[in-house]
Amino acid sequence: MVCLQDGFGRQFHYLRLSITDVCNFRCNYCLPLGYQKKQQPPALSINEIQNLVTAFAELGTFKIRLTGGEPTLRTDVVDIAWAIASIPGIKKVALSTNGYRLKNLVKPLIAAGVSALNVSVDSMLEARFKDITGHARLNEILEAIEYALSFNKLTIKINAVLLKGMNETELAVYLDWIKHRPVSIRFIELMQTGDNDAFFKRYHVPAQVIKQQLQERGFAPVLKQPGDGPAIEMMHPDYQGKIGLIAPYSKDFCNSCNRLRVSSQGALQLCLFGGTQYNVRHLLQLPSQKEELISRLIAIVKEKPFAHELAEGRYGQTQSFVQIGG
């Protein structure tokens, strides 16, 4: 099997696929004014998604994560999951969500083949959660997560964008929550984009702050598994759950990059902060275009740079994470 490989020998088994750029939350680090409707073609159809993922699967990709925007706003999200999970070579289908529709979708998503969920919970305190997301739905989302935990087939992770003076002070609350729950909390460093410069300067805090607090509490790093990304995961023998740290400003963060991204409009992005998008939608219309698509994907991935340039203040074309799912 030919594997997708860049010019530095890194192989890419993981695709983050945005199926919509629409979102119903107003997170202050992403969409403080809410989603602004754009004049653009509709998002990728199920047939286009099948043709895309089939080509990736033949190139060694075995993990697909559905992202947005908010992917559950698509009424056919379960059908999309079914279609992807049925493609030969795909071993894992994951979904990232704000949890808004999670409780009603858990059973059908599992039946469709979804085996991993990432749910955004940017604060464990109701008032702060509302301040960050624009929605007073923390308890509702936590109930949906508890319900999802009752299904042993699901791996569940909680995402929290680390914000200075806000949830950075909540580590003890998160730790108490995972004490008896097999859930991984992922603290993600706030990243600079085209529309959050002032917010970034005010609220960015290095993930190292949390790592040091965890080490002081006796947490230690966990060995990575195939398909894992650059996150550092830490565990403690007294806790069922784990803590993960995604620190893109840290040294050597890009060394182990194993993921690619495709937007809801069919544009391949080699790096979240890359300066170029490669539109391949015209090659997704018919299954007979597969060989041409495969050749194009191989050529594009060879162009992937070794690392992003966030430390230099360059964030490519990413104006907001809603564009391509983070």
C-alpha positions in Angstrom: 0.0 0.0 0.0 1.2 3.5 -0.9 1.0 5.7 2.2 0.6 9.5 2.3 4.0 10.8 3.3 5.5 14.3 3.2 9.0 15.3 2.3 10.2 14.7 5.9 9.1 11.1 6.1 6.0 11.7 8.2 3.1 9.5 7.4 -0.5 10.6 7.6 -3.1 8.1 8.9 -5.5 10.7 10.4 -7.9 13.0 8.5 -9.9 15.8 10.2 -12.9 16.3 7.9 -15.1 19.4 8.4 -18.6 18.7 7.2 -19.9 22.2 7.9 -18.6 25.6 8.9 -21.9 26.5 10.6 -21.9 26.7 14.4 -24.6 27.5 16.9 -22.3 28.6 19.8 -20.6 32.0 20.2 -17.4 31.0 21.9 -15.4 34.1 22.7 -12.1 32.6 21.4 -13.6 31.6 18.0 -17.0 33.2 17.1 -17.7 36.0 19.6 -20.3 37.5 17.3 -21.8 34.2 16.3 -21.8 32.5 12.9 -22.0 34.9 10.0 -23.7 33.3 7.0 -21.6 33.3 3.8 -22.4 33.1 0.1 -20.7 29.9 -0.9 -21.6 26.5 -2.3 -23.2 23.9 -0.1 -21.0 21.7 2.1 -19.6 18.4 0.7 -22.3 15.9 0.0 -22.3 12.3 1.3 -21.2 11.0 -2.2 -18.3 13.5 -2.3 -17.3 12.6 1.2 -17.4 8.9 0.3 -15.2 9.5 -2.7 -12.7 11.6 -0.7 -12.4 9.1 2.2 -12.1 6.1 -0.1 -9.0 7.7 -1.7 -7.5 8.6 1.7 -8.2 5.0 2.9 -6.3 3.6 0.0 -3.4 5.8 1.0 -3.2 4.4 4.5 -5.6 6.8 6.4 -7.5 4.8 9.0 -8.8 7.4 11.3 -11.4 10.1 10.3 -12.7 12.8 12.7 -15.8 14.7 11.7 -15.5 18.3 12.7 -17.2 21.6 11.9 -18.3 24.3 12.7 -20.6 22.1 14.7 -21.0 18.8 12.7 -24.2 17.7 14.5 -26.0 20.7 12.9 -26.0 18.6 9.7 -29.2 16.6 9.7 -27.4 13.8 7.8 -24.5 13.5 10.2 -25.4 9.9 11.2 -25.6 8.9 7.5 -22.2 10.5 6.9 -20.8 8.4 9.8 -22.4 5.3 8.3 -20.9 6.0 4.9 -17.4 6.6 6.2 -17.4 3.6 8.6 -18.3 1.3 5.8 -15.3 2.2 3.7 -12.6 -0.6 3.7 -9.5 0.5 5.6 -11.3 2.9 8.0 -10.8 1.6 11.5 -11.9 4.6 13.6 -14.6 7.2 13.1 -14.6 10.1 15.7 -16.7 13.2 16.1 -15.9 16.5 17.7 -19.0 18.4 19.1 -20.1 21.1 21.4 -22.6 18.6 22.9 -25.7 20.6 22.0 -27.4 17.6 20.3 -25.3 14.9 21.9 -27.8 13.1 24.1 -30.2 12.3 21.2 -27.5 11.3 18.8 -25.4 9.0 21.0 -27.2 5.8 20.1 -27.5 6.4 16.4 -23.9 7.6 16.1 -22.6 4.4 17.8 -24.8 2.3 15.5 -23.3 4.1 12.6 -19.8 3.2 13.6 -18.6 6.2 15.7 -16.3 5.0 18.4 -14.8 8.2 19.8 -16.3 11.6 20.9 -14.6 14.8 21.7 -16.9 17.2 23.5 -16.0 20.9 24.2 -16.4 21.8 27.8 -14.5 25.1 28.3 -15.5 25.5 31.9 -17.0 23.3 34.6 -18.7 26.4 36.2 -22.1 27.3 34.8 -21.7 31.1 34.8 -18.2 30.9 33.2 -19.3 28.3 30.7 -22.1 30.8 29.5 -19.6 33.6 29.4 -17.2 31.6 27.2 -19.8 29.9 24.9 -22.8 32.2 24.9 -25.0 29.3 26.1 -26.2 28.3 29.6 -26.1 24.6 28.8 -23.3 23.2 30.9 -25.4 20.9 33.0 -27.3 19.6 30.0 -24.0 18.8 28.2 -22.5 17.1 31.2 -25.7 15.0 31.5 -25.3 14.0 27.8 -21.6 13.0 28.5 -22.7 10.9 31.5 -25.2 9.2 29.2 -22.6 8.6 26.6 -20.3 7.1 29.2 -22.9 4.4 29.8 -22.0 3.0 26.4 -18.7 1.0 26.7 -18.1 1.2 23.0 -17.2 4.9 23.2 -14.0 6.6 24.0 -14.7 10.1 25.3 -12.5 13.1 25.6 -13.3 16.6 26.8 -11.8 19.6 25.1 -11.1 22.9 26.9 -9.3 25.8 25.3 -7.0 27.1 28.0 -7.8 30.8 28.9 -5.8 32.9 31.3 -7.7 34.0 34.4 -10.6 31.8 33.4 -10.5 28.0 33.2 -6.8 27.9 34.0 -7.9 28.2 37.6 -10.3 25.2 37.3 -7.8 22.3 37.2 -8.9 21.0 40.6 -12.5 21.0 39.4 -11.7 19.0 36.2 -9.5 16.6 38.2 -12.3 16.0 40.7 -14.7 15.2 37.7 -12.3 12.6 36.1 -11.5 11.0 39.5 -14.0 8.2 38.8 -14.7 8.7 35.1 -12.7 7.1 32.3 -12.5 10.4 30.4 -9.5 12.4 29.1 -9.6 16.2 29.5 -7.7 17.9 26.8 -6.4 21.4 27.6 -5.6 23.2 24.3 -3.5 26.3 24.2 -5.3 29.3 22.8 -3.9 29.8 19.3 -3.7 33.1 17.3 -5.8 33.4 14.2 -6.7 36.2 11.8 -9.5 37.6 13.9 -8.5 37.1 17.6 -5.2 39.1 18.0 -6.3 41.2 21.0 -8.1 38.3 22.6 -5.0 36.1 22.1 -2.7 38.6 23.8 -5.0 39.0 26.7 -5.9 35.3 27.4 -3.1 33.1 26.1 -1.4 31.0 28.7 1.2 28.2 28.0 0.0 24.7 28.6 3.3 24.3 30.6 1.5 26.0 33.5 -1.0 23.1 33.7 1.7 20.5 33.1 3.7 21.7 36.0 0.7 21.6 38.3 0.0 18.1 37.2 3.5 17.0 37.8 3.3 18.4 41.3 0.2 16.3 41.9 2.1 13.1 40.7 0.8 12.8 37.1 3.2 11.2 34.6 3.2 11.0 30.8 1.5 8.2 28.9 3.0 6.3 26.0 1.4 7.2 22.7 -0.6 4.8 20.6 -0.7 4.5 16.8 -2.9 7.3 15.3 -2.4 9.6 18.3 -1.5 13.2 17.6 1.0 15.5 19.2 -0.9 15.8 22.5 0.9 15.0 25.7 -1.3 12.8 27.9 -0.7 12.4 31.6 -2.2 9.9 34.1 -2.2 9.2 37.8 -2.9 5.8 39.4 -5.6 7.3 41.7 -7.6 8.7 38.7 -9.7 6.8 36.2 -9.4 9.7 33.8 -6.4 11.4 32.2 -5.3 14.9 31.3 -4.0 15.8 27.8 -2.1 18.9 26.8 -2.1 20.3 23.3 0.7 22.9 23.2 1.4 24.1 19.7 3.8 26.8 20.9 6.0 24.2 22.5 9.3 23.1 21.0 9.2 20.2 18.5 5.3 20.2 18.5 5.2 19.5 14.8 7.7 16.7 14.7 5.1 14.0 15.2 2.4 15.6 13.0 0.2 12.8 11.6 -3.0 14.6 10.5 -4.4 16.4 7.5 -7.5 18.6 7.2 -10.2 19.0 4.5 -12.7 21.8 4.7 -16.4 21.5 4.2 -15.8 23.0 0.7 -13.4 20.3 -0.3 -10.1 22.1 0.3 -7.1 20.1 1.6 -5.1 22.1 4.2 -1.7 20.6 5.1 -1.4 22.5 8.4 -4.0 24.2 10.6 -1.9 27.4 10.1 -0.8 26.8 6.5 -0.8 29.5 4.0 -2.3 27.4 1.1 -5.5 25.5 0.6 -5.7 22.9 -2.3 -9.2 22.5 -3.7 -9.8 18.9 -4.7 -13.6 19.1 -4.8 -13.6 18.8 -8.6 -12.1 15.3 -8.2 -14.8 14.1 -5.8 -17.7 14.0 -8.2 -17.3 10.4 -9.5 -15.8 7.2 -8.2 -14.0 6.9 -11.5 -11.9 10.0 -10.6 -10.3 8.1 -7.7 -6.9 7.4 -9.3 -6.5 11.1 -10.3 -7.5 12.1 -6.8 -5.0 9.8 -5.2 -2.2 11.1 -7.4 -3.2 14.7 -6.6 -3.2 13.9 -2.8 0.2 12.3 -2.9 1.6 15.3 -4.8 0.0 17.9 -2.5 1.2 16.2 0.8 4.8 16.3 -0.5 4.4 20.1 -0.2 3.7 20.1 3.6 6.1 22.3 5.5 7.9 20.9 8.5 6.4 23.2 11.0 4.0 26.1 11.5 5.2 29.6 12.2 2.9 30.6 15.1 5.8 31.7 17.2 6.6 34.3 14.5 3.0 35.5 14.5 2.1 33.9 11.1 -1.1 31.8 11.1 -1.7 31.3 7.4 -5.2 31.5 6.1 -6.9 30.5 9.4 -9.2 33.4 10.3 -11.3 31.4 12.7 -11.3 27.7 13.7 -14.9 27.4 12.5 -13.4 27.4 9.0 -11.8 24.0 9.4 -12.5 22.5 12.8 -9.3 23.2 14.6 
